[in-house]
């Protein structure tokens, strides 16, 4: 009978040596070159082809260390090519005015996350439901339900484009889990979050401490429900001081919007115009709000100049709450204006786009000034008290 120890020794002796000392793979008992990565053994080729195994390791190394499934060696649409094609398509839409700069930037960031998650050279038709489960799990670690839902939607749009553009033969199967959080989860999150609105005392405190320009922006926010982008791109041509009127389609959606202006708002905007810095470029001529350096307040990012200045004011007045910024003025207007019971008038002032099945909006040809004034006067009385 053979000595078991001598059999083991012969097996060990039969393993090949590394081609050179720093060779990154080791000869496994299965007669393949292997390496342990992230706690798991991976195999790259037979003992008799160490350099081929090395080449395969080098091709797959980045994906394996990142926890991604490496691509296979064949022709097809890669994640890199899909993202480039999709972003080119959205850039054409941006240039045509069909989407705004911020939307394009958000799609760009989503594509970067797709590449980071799956690898640039992964084949699109090689992605499976478990890949998207892993991606959603990663996204959920750093996002709330609303942000997570928006990101999932954008990613689905990217892969839907691949099929609609004829880049792949079959639609991607995301699996049952790669979807937006449920309405129940969203309602619970909203109930647990700080209300995105200001009290009248908080708004009065902000007005007392705001700079000339920021005070004008705040008044437009609570008088007409204007958001950051609205006030940043507001031009003098949209204002009628004689008639105390704002006629300003929402830049974001193009929806028509008119609003009666309070005396306080008119007086403040006039002061803004008197002290307005000179614009550094011709395309900013006529803008109501210009930064002290002569540039635009408009920037389609989460950290836009208005958000930054408003955050400084919130910190100064000790009114900062997480998730409550300049846009909360729009939430506050909607909430208080809704107490009038005239949601049609409120929607008009806010510039809300009607639902596709809202036939009343299709047939409605206008709304009286009296109804709009009733809404804005209600909010003014809530904020400042009964007019003299």
Beta strands, then each sheet from edge to edge (+ up, - down):
strand 1: 26-28
strand 2: 32-37
strand 3: 40-46
strand 4: 239-240
strand 5: 245-247
strand 6: 258-260
sheet 1: 1+ 2- 3+
sheet 2: 4+ 5- 6+
end
